[in-house]
Amino acid sequence: TEPAAHSEVSQGTLVKVYVSNGKLVKAVNVPKFIGMTIEEAREEAEKKNLKLKEVAGSSNEYEKDRVIKQNIAENSVVNEETEIEVTVCDGKAVNIKAESFA
């Protein structure tokens, strides 16, 4: 405020009051989490001030504890503290039952 808070002023004096717009939010690019170990993904998310929500999933392509999917594409621009859902391979292979046509 102008004059400073708790100052005495004469009646009719102009007083300026500043109102905050809130916390400044910074935009960041979403990294490519797919293929990273979950530990690497956590570290990268922390560097960018992003939150990770981890869910389990199966994959024949990736090893256990590797990120196989993310819900926000890499290089998307989001605000810091945005939650990114990553699917982490639980080590179980996906079995596809096929019929024989012989």
N, C-alpha and C positions, 0 to 999 in steps of 0.2 A: 504494500500500500504506500501511497504517497499522500501526506507525510507518513513517517514510520508508524507502525502499530503502537498503540498505547500513548500516542502523542496527544496533547490537548490542542484544539484549534478553536478559533472563533466561529460562532454560528454564521453560516453562509459560505464558509471556506470550501473550495472544491477539494474533494478527496477522491483519489484514484484507487480503485480496488482491482487487483489483477486476479483473474480466475484461471486455474489450470485446466488445460484440455485433457489432462490425465497423463499417464505414462507414455513416453515416446516409444512407439513400436517400430522395430527395425525389420525390414524385409530381407529374406535370405533365399538362396537357391537350394532346392532339395537335392541331396546327393544321391548317387546310385547306390542303394543299399544291397541290391540283388547281387549275390555271389560273395558278399562279405560274411565273415563269421559274425555271430551275434555280438561278440565282444567288440569287434571292429566297428560294427554298426552303432553300438552304444557310444563308443568314443567319438565317432564322427557326428552323431546327433548332439552330443554334449558340446562339441566345438561350435556347432551352428545354433546352439540353444534351442534345439527341437526336442520334443518328447516322443519316445517310442512306445507303442503298444504292441506287445509280442503275442502272436497266436501261433499254434502248432499246425503243421501241415506236412504232407508227404510228397516226395519227389524221387524220381529215378535219375534225375540229372544232377542233383546237388547232394553233398555229404551232409551228415547230421550236424546240426547247429549252424548251418549256413542259411542266409536269407534267400528265400525262393520267390518272394512276391512283396510288393509294396503298394499301398493304396493311393499314393500320390506320386505321379511320375517324376523321374529325375529331371532336374533343371526347372521344375515348376517353381514359381516364386510364391512364397508363403510368409506369413508373419512369424517372428521368433515365438517360441513356446507352442507352435502348432503341433498337434499330435499326429504322428505318422504311424499307421498300422503296418507292421511287417510280419510276414508269415515265415516262420523258422522251421526248417526241415527237422522232423522228429526221428529221422533215420529209417522210417518204415517205407519200403518200396511200394509203388502203386502197382497192383496186379490187375492185368486186363485179361479177362476170360474170353478166348476166341474159339469159335466153333470150327471144326475141320470140315472142309468141303470135298474131301477126297473120296 
